[in-house]
Amino acid sequence: MRKVGVVPSSRAGSSSVRRWGVFPTHGVSFTQFLTSQYRTVAEHLGFSPSDVETLVTELSVALSPWGDHPIGSCPEVPSFVSADGFPAEMSISWRDRQPELRILFESLGEDATPAGCQRAGRALTERLADRPGVDLSRYHRVEDLFVSDDPRVNRPTIWHSLAWRPGESTRYKAYFNPQADSTDPVDVQDRMTEAMGRLGLERPWGWVRMWMPEMMDRGNEVEFAALDLTNSDRARVKVYFRITSRAWEDLNSVAALAAGHDSERAARVWRSLYHGQDKAEGEEPMVCLAFRRGSARPEEANLYFRLPENAVSDEDAAERTAVLMRQEGLDPRPYLSAINALAPQHPSTTTGLQDLLAFRTTSPDEPADIGMYLRFSVYDRPVEP
């Protein structure tokens, strides 16, 4: 979910230059590295040993066959998932005060090209068809809208994510690029409108499209879309908007299109994380609107607050996150323990491991859903434009 950027230095009041915490991966495969990180987080969240082993095996299968390749010193095909081109990120979400562990990744193809990655992503989707709870009927209705004969370098192709919480089956999502053939905002809107119509979401999407001219005037961009790979009544389509102004007013204007968004609570989070600043530093924050059948408008808005360049270090970012977790009735100790275990150097000396803090309200009387997106910088340099 990253655009091309620079190796960040702190703009949050520290005189010390903070660099990405770089993970040593010499001679290590993608699967070895990612399952090791996955195992570390799962164990610190308190998942049972048997669940951890099941999750690691499931992830290994999903990463096959490209996951067996060594990571190397630079990305053969830079992925849009991370600023340094690494093709995966991990996240933790707390919904109803229960932890959920997730991983998002772009499959790498046999040939080192975006087209190869696109083919590998489409092939993985078909392999997921026999997994419990997976249904590809909605995916097949819209796939042709988001693939390209000549996909661009460092843009999304077909991504996937796995999400698991104790007592539930693994859930899968596929991610699409609405800019597959054109970056023109009108073309992107038309493509999303066609997709939403095929999925029976004309009504809630119509509510958003009515506000699109104003949103585009503010510089908000449709970045990518995600589809739950199930056919239940609660299945979602999620549309992600990048807020190029980095301003709270513009972030909130998109989130307010969702029925469950609480602007006052979200504004308190913004002020707490960003120490009262009107604009965030560094890369742009994002908003995700969630659409379900039978609703007149998006049901939920997930706000993604950037932490690098807004916090002094990963240690500072973890402390700011812990404050929010306590406010929402969550015990931050397992999370803080996981961050300390994951960090390649002491968290006070690095930034970038904790990239996005997610915040979502569903009703005034319920605790908010909180999430943290973890980035593993292994190449120590941003992707060149």
VENMODA-V809706 format. One record per run of one state. SS is the DSSP state (hx for helix, st for strand, lp for the rest). FROM is the first residue (numbers start at 1). LEN is the number of residues. If there is no record, write none. Layout:
SS_FROM_LEN ; SS_FROM_LEN
//
This chain:
lp_1_18 ; st_19_2 ; lp_21_1 ; st_22_1 ; lp_23_6 ; st_29_1 ; hx_30_15 ; lp_45_4 ; hx_49_15 ; lp_64_2 ; hx_66_3 ; lp_69_1 ; st_70_1 ; lp_71_17 ; st_88_8 ; lp_96_2 ; st_98_9 ; lp_107_7 ; hx_114_17 ; lp_131_6 ; hx_137_9 ; lp_146_13 ; st_159_7 ; lp_166_5 ; st_171_6 ; lp_177_8 ; hx_185_14 ; lp_199_3 ; hx_202_9 ; lp_211_1 ; hx_212_6 ; lp_218_2 ; st_220_9 ; lp_229_8 ; st_237_7 ; lp_244_3 ; st_247_1 ; hx_248_8 ; lp_256_7 ; hx_263_12 ; lp_275_4 ; st_279_1 ; lp_280_6 ; st_286_6 ; lp_292_8 ; st_300_7 ; lp_307_1 ; st_308_1 ; lp_309_2 ; st_311_1 ; lp_312_2 ; hx_314_14 ; lp_328_5 ; hx_333_10 ; lp_343_4 ; hx_347_3 ; st_350_2 ; lp_352_2 ; st_354_7 ; lp_361_8 ; st_369_7 ; lp_376_1 ; st_377_1 ; lp_378_8
//
